[in-house]
Amino acid sequence: MEVGGWEHECCGDAIERNELVDFQCIRFTAPDGRLQLIESHHGGLGVAADERVHGRVTEIEVVDGAGGRQAVHRVPSGRALRGFDPDDDGHLEAPWTGEPVTAPGLDFLVTVRTSR
């Protein structure tokens, strides 16, 4: 599932590994034929966010503009990413080590293990 962009920056909550989540998503088919899900709080350009994803977060990766991926511990909240959260500076950390991760993009891939 993809997370990021203006919708996450607007009102997205922080997402952490091993957390139970319940997301509303927009479902579409990518040009290569694969099913894609994008977290949505508002729907998009007349498209309903009618796919629900409920389960446990097992993986989070930040994606750069060239499609490269790097594992991170959490997706900061939209407020933190914009610098408006006094308790969270919005930095990214590597899982297990806590080392800072610098990434040119703020789009994320979140893997959720579901019961179906």
C-alpha positions in Angstrom: 0.0 0.0 0.0 1.3 3.5 -0.8 1.3 6.2 1.8 2.4 9.8 1.2 1.7 12.9 -0.8 -0.6 15.7 0.1 -3.2 13.5 1.8 -0.7 12.1 4.4 0.8 15.5 4.9 -2.7 16.9 5.4 -4.0 14.6 8.1 -2.2 11.3 8.1 -1.3 9.6 11.4 2.1 8.1 12.2 2.4 4.5 11.2 4.8 2.1 12.9 6.0 -1.5 12.3 3.9 -4.1 14.2 1.0 -1.7 14.6 -2.6 -2.8 14.0 -4.0 -0.5 11.3 -7.3 0.1 9.5 -6.9 2.2 6.3 -9.3 3.4 3.6 -7.6 3.1 0.2 -8.1 3.9 -3.4 -7.7 0.8 -5.5 -6.5 1.0 -9.1 -4.6 -1.1 -11.7 -1.1 0.1 -12.5 0.0 0.2 -16.2 1.9 -3.1 -15.6 -1.4 -4.8 -14.5 -0.6 -5.0 -10.8 -3.2 -4.0 -8.2 -2.2 -0.8 -6.4 -3.6 0.6 -3.1 -3.1 4.2 -2.0 -4.1 5.3 1.5 -6.7 8.0 1.3 -8.5 10.2 3.7 -10.5 12.2 1.2 -10.8 10.1 -1.9 -9.3 11.4 -5.1 -10.7 13.4 -8.0 -14.1 11.8 -7.9 -12.7 8.3 -7.0 -14.0 6.8 -3.9 -11.7 5.4 -1.2 -13.7 2.1 -1.1 -11.0 -0.5 -0.3 -10.4 -1.2 3.3 -7.1 -2.6 4.6 -7.1 -3.9 8.2 -4.2 -5.8 9.7 -0.7 -5.6 11.1 2.1 -3.5 9.6 5.1 -5.8 8.8 7.3 -3.6 6.6 7.7 0.1 5.9 10.0 1.5 3.2 10.6 5.1 2.0 10.7 5.5 -1.7 12.9 8.0 -3.5 12.1 9.7 -6.8 14.0 7.0 -8.8 12.0 4.1 -7.2 14.8 3.1 -4.8 13.6 1.8 -1.4 15.0 1.9 2.1 13.5 0.3 5.2 12.4 2.7 7.9 11.0 2.1 11.4 7.9 4.4 11.0 6.1 6.9 8.8 5.9 10.2 10.8 2.5 11.9 11.0 1.7 14.5 8.4 2.0 17.2 11.0 5.5 16.0 11.9 6.5 15.9 8.3 5.4 19.5 7.9 7.2 20.6 11.1 4.0 21.3 13.1 4.3 18.6 15.8 6.1 19.8 18.9 6.6 16.2 20.1 7.9 14.7 16.8 10.5 16.2 14.5 9.5 13.9 11.6 12.9 12.3 11.1 13.2 8.8 9.6 15.1 6.0 11.4 16.4 2.6 10.2 14.6 -0.3 11.9 16.4 -2.1 14.7 19.4 0.4 14.8 17.7 3.7 15.0 20.3 5.2 12.6 19.0 8.3 10.8 17.7 7.8 7.3 18.0 10.6 4.8 15.6 10.2 1.9 14.9 12.6 -1.0 11.2 11.6 -1.0 8.5 11.3 1.5 6.5 8.6 -0.2 6.2 5.2 1.6 5.3 1.6 0.9 3.6 0.0 3.8 3.1 -3.8 3.9 0.1 -4.9 5.9 -0.5 -8.6 6.8 -4.3 -9.1 6.7 -6.4 -12.0 7.7 -7.7 -12.6 4.1 
